[in-house]
Amino acid sequence: MYTRARCANPEFGKEDTVMKINALKSALMSGEYDARLAHIYGEAAVAKQRDRYAAAIDSFVALYGADRE
Protein backbone atom coordinates (compact mmCIF):
# COMPACT_ATOMS: atom_id res chain seq x y z
CA MET A 1 0.00 0.00 0.00
CA TYR A 2 1.29 3.43 -0.93
CA THR A 3 0.62 6.66 0.89
CA ARG A 4 1.08 10.11 -0.51
CA ALA A 5 3.80 12.11 1.22
CA ARG A 6 2.75 15.48 2.54
CA CYS A 7 4.59 18.47 1.21
CA ALA A 8 6.43 20.44 3.90
CA ASN A 9 5.74 23.69 2.06
CA PRO A 10 2.13 24.83 2.59
CA GLU A 11 2.45 27.15 -0.42
CA PHE A 12 3.22 24.28 -2.81
CA GLY A 13 0.68 24.03 -5.58
CA LYS A 14 -0.82 27.48 -5.14
CA GLU A 15 -1.09 29.58 -8.28
CA ASP A 16 0.62 32.58 -6.72
CA THR A 17 3.82 30.58 -6.20
CA VAL A 18 4.48 30.30 -9.95
CA MET A 19 7.66 32.16 -10.83
CA LYS A 20 9.15 33.14 -14.15
CA ILE A 21 12.36 31.27 -14.86
CA ASN A 22 14.47 34.45 -14.93
CA ALA A 23 13.13 35.48 -11.51
CA LEU A 24 13.91 32.00 -10.18
CA LYS A 25 17.51 32.18 -11.36
CA SER A 26 17.88 35.70 -9.98
CA ALA A 27 16.55 34.58 -6.59
CA LEU A 28 18.84 31.54 -6.64
CA MET A 29 21.93 33.57 -7.47
CA SER A 30 21.14 36.27 -4.90
CA GLY A 31 21.15 33.66 -2.13
CA GLU A 32 17.42 33.39 -1.43
CA TYR A 33 17.63 29.60 -1.56
CA ASP A 34 20.93 29.21 0.31
CA ALA A 35 19.27 28.09 3.55
CA ARG A 36 17.30 25.41 1.70
CA LEU A 37 20.37 24.26 -0.20
CA ALA A 38 22.35 24.11 3.07
CA HIS A 39 19.59 22.05 4.67
CA ILE A 40 19.67 19.55 1.80
CA TYR A 41 23.37 19.44 0.88
CA GLY A 42 25.22 20.94 3.85
CA GLU A 43 26.65 24.41 4.31
CA ALA A 44 29.94 23.57 2.59
CA ALA A 45 28.18 22.59 -0.64
CA VAL A 46 25.92 25.63 -1.08
CA ALA A 47 28.03 27.47 -3.67
CA LYS A 48 28.56 24.32 -5.74
CA GLN A 49 24.86 23.42 -5.63
CA ARG A 50 23.82 27.00 -6.45
CA ASP A 51 25.99 26.79 -9.58
CA ARG A 52 24.60 23.36 -10.42
CA TYR A 53 21.02 24.58 -10.17
CA ALA A 54 21.87 27.69 -12.21
CA ALA A 55 23.31 25.46 -14.94
CA ALA A 56 20.13 23.35 -14.88
CA ILE A 57 18.04 26.51 -15.28
CA ASP A 58 20.23 27.61 -18.20
CA SER A 59 19.75 24.21 -19.85
CA PHE A 60 15.99 24.46 -19.35
CA VAL A 61 15.98 27.94 -20.96
CA ALA A 62 18.05 26.66 -23.89
CA LEU A 63 15.54 23.88 -24.50
CA TYR A 64 12.22 25.55 -23.73
CA GLY A 65 12.81 29.31 -23.72
CA ALA A 66 12.90 31.93 -20.98
CA ASP A 67 9.23 32.84 -21.18
CA ARG A 68 8.14 29.75 -19.26
CA GLU A 69 6.72 29.71 -15.73
C-alpha positions in Angstrom: 0.0 0.0 0.0 1.3 3.4 -0.9 0.6 6.7 0.9 1.1 10.1 -0.5 3.8 12.1 1.2 2.8 15.5 2.5 4.6 18.5 1.2 6.4 20.4 3.9 5.7 23.7 2.1 2.1 24.8 2.6 2.5 27.1 -0.4 3.2 24.3 -2.8 0.7 24.0 -5.6 -0.8 27.5 -5.1 -1.1 29.6 -8.3 0.6 32.6 -6.7 3.8 30.6 -6.2 4.5 30.3 -9.9 7.7 32.2 -10.8 9.2 33.1 -14.1 12.4 31.3 -14.9 14.5 34.5 -14.9 13.1 35.5 -11.5 13.9 32.0 -10.2 17.5 32.2 -11.4 17.9 35.7 -10.0 16.6 34.6 -6.6 18.8 31.5 -6.6 21.9 33.6 -7.5 21.1 36.3 -4.9 21.2 33.7 -2.1 17.4 33.4 -1.4 17.6 29.6 -1.6 20.9 29.2 0.3 19.3 28.1 3.5 17.3 25.4 1.7 20.4 24.3 -0.2 22.3 24.1 3.1 19.6 22.0 4.7 19.7 19.5 1.8 23.4 19.4 0.9 25.2 20.9 3.9 26.7 24.4 4.3 29.9 23.6 2.6 28.2 22.6 -0.6 25.9 25.6 -1.1 28.0 27.5 -3.7 28.6 24.3 -5.7 24.9 23.4 -5.6 23.8 27.0 -6.5 26.0 26.8 -9.6 24.6 23.4 -10.4 21.0 24.6 -10.2 21.9 27.7 -12.2 23.3 25.5 -14.9 20.1 23.4 -14.9 18.0 26.5 -15.3 20.2 27.6 -18.2 19.7 24.2 -19.8 16.0 24.5 -19.4 16.0 27.9 -21.0 18.0 26.7 -23.9 15.5 23.9 -24.5 12.2 25.6 -23.7 12.8 29.3 -23.7 12.9 31.9 -21.0 9.2 32.8 -21.2 8.1 29.8 -19.3 6.7 29.7 -15.7 
